[in-house]
Amino acid sequence: MRILSIQGSPRHAGNTASVLAWVEDELNQAGHTVEHVELCELELRPCLEDLSCQEVYDRPGCAINDDGHAIYDQMLAAEMIILASPLFCWSFTAQMKTLIDRLICMCKVFDLEAPVFLLQNKRFALVSTAAGPEEGNMDLIAETFDRFVEYTHAVPAGKLLIGHCTAPRALGPDIQKRARTFAQEITSPA
Ligand SMILES: Cc1cc2nc3c(=O)[nH]c(=O)nc-3n(C[C@H](O)[C@H](O)[C@H](O)COP(=O)(O)O)c2cc1C
């Protein structure tokens, strides 16, 4: 399977990147093709709501001239997309939220009679880490992810939510095992 893995923490070797590296390692070992993107290295400006993208049906058609176009192409070429983000104020990082907003250009919904969803049937997975607990803390990022997947007509492949993270070096073998099992689960036939 061709997989695009998008790391959305500004820390390139933080908790999220560490967990994601185990997921990617397992995917690579299983023979999948994994493309990794460090979102915070890219120039990605916020959606301007210019909506000219809604007048183009066969491609993103986004009017913002930045690295978003490279990510759109990578997403369209992938069968599965992993969104990885630490929990920032109960949600995605600003960088990942910016990308998610920009993906409105993949959903041509302004003509209600004939909507087009360019990410339809792509599998999406979520990886998130947080300092606090999973319960009553990571529920909003999980809910936002679920609604995003539903809205884009994509397919939910799974969510890996890891609470009580301190430093990357403190992520133990139990977390590594969860990450590897998660990689196997999200690529198993539906
Ligand atoms: C701006 C900011 C906001 C945060 N908000 C939350 C939060 O709402 N809940 C939580 O449990 N942890 C929160 N954290 C902690 C991070 O989610 C946690 O340390 C995470 O594992 C960092 O991942 P990283 O090393 O990949 O960046 C926040 C950290 C920062 C810097």
PDBQT file of the ligand as one rigid body, heavy atoms in Angstrom, charges set to zero:
ROOT
HETATM    1  C1  LIG A 201       0.816  24.779  22.933  1.00  0.00    +0.000 C 
HETATM    2  C2  LIG A 201       0.637  23.435  23.612  1.00  0.00    +0.000 A 
HETATM    3  C3  LIG A 201      -0.659  23.030  23.933  1.00  0.00    +0.000 A 
HETATM    4  C4  LIG A 201      -0.847  21.789  24.551  1.00  0.00    +0.000 A 
HETATM    5  N1  LIG A 201      -2.129  21.396  24.871  1.00  0.00    +0.000 NA
HETATM    6  C5  LIG A 201      -2.314  20.200  25.472  1.00  0.00    +0.000 A 
HETATM    7  C6  LIG A 201      -3.634  19.760  25.815  1.00  0.00    +0.000 A 
HETATM    8  O1  LIG A 201      -4.631  20.411  25.550  1.00  0.00    +0.000 OA
HETATM    9  N2  LIG A 201      -3.766  18.575  26.457  1.00  0.00    +0.000 N 
HETATM   10  C7  LIG A 201      -2.672  17.802  26.755  1.00  0.00    +0.000 A 
HETATM   11  O2  LIG A 201      -2.857  16.736  27.349  1.00  0.00    +0.000 OA
HETATM   12  N3  LIG A 201      -1.424  18.173  26.410  1.00  0.00    +0.000 NA
HETATM   13  C8  LIG A 201      -1.214  19.361  25.780  1.00  0.00    +0.000 A 
HETATM   14  N4  LIG A 201       0.049  19.734  25.421  1.00  0.00    +0.000 N 
HETATM   15  C9  LIG A 201       1.183  18.791  25.602  1.00  0.00    +0.000 C 
HETATM   16  C10 LIG A 201       1.500  18.010  24.302  1.00  0.00    +0.000 C 
HETATM   17  O3  LIG A 201       0.332  17.508  23.688  1.00  0.00    +0.000 OA
HETATM   18  C11 LIG A 201       2.396  16.816  24.583  1.00  0.00    +0.000 C 
HETATM   19  O4  LIG A 201       3.543  17.229  25.270  1.00  0.00    +0.000 OA
HETATM   20  C12 LIG A 201       2.770  16.114  23.279  1.00  0.00    +0.000 C 
HETATM   21  O5  LIG A 201       3.170  14.783  23.538  1.00  0.00    +0.000 OA
HETATM   22  C13 LIG A 201       3.880  16.857  22.539  1.00  0.00    +0.000 C 
HETATM   23  O6  LIG A 201       4.180  16.129  21.377  1.00  0.00    +0.000 OA
HETATM   24  P1  LIG A 201       5.470  16.472  20.492  1.00  0.00    +0.000 P 
HETATM   25  O7  LIG A 201       6.659  16.190  21.328  1.00  0.00    +0.000 OA
HETATM   26  O8  LIG A 201       5.332  15.570  19.328  1.00  0.00    +0.000 OA
HETATM   27  O9  LIG A 201       5.342  17.908  20.086  1.00  0.00    +0.000 OA
HETATM   28  C14 LIG A 201       0.265  20.975  24.828  1.00  0.00    +0.000 A 
HETATM   29  C15 LIG A 201       1.572  21.415  24.495  1.00  0.00    +0.000 A 
HETATM   30  C16 LIG A 201       1.753  22.635  23.901  1.00  0.00    +0.000 A 
HETATM   31  C17 LIG A 201       3.146  23.068  23.542  1.00  0.00    +0.000 C 
ENDROOT
TORSDOF 0
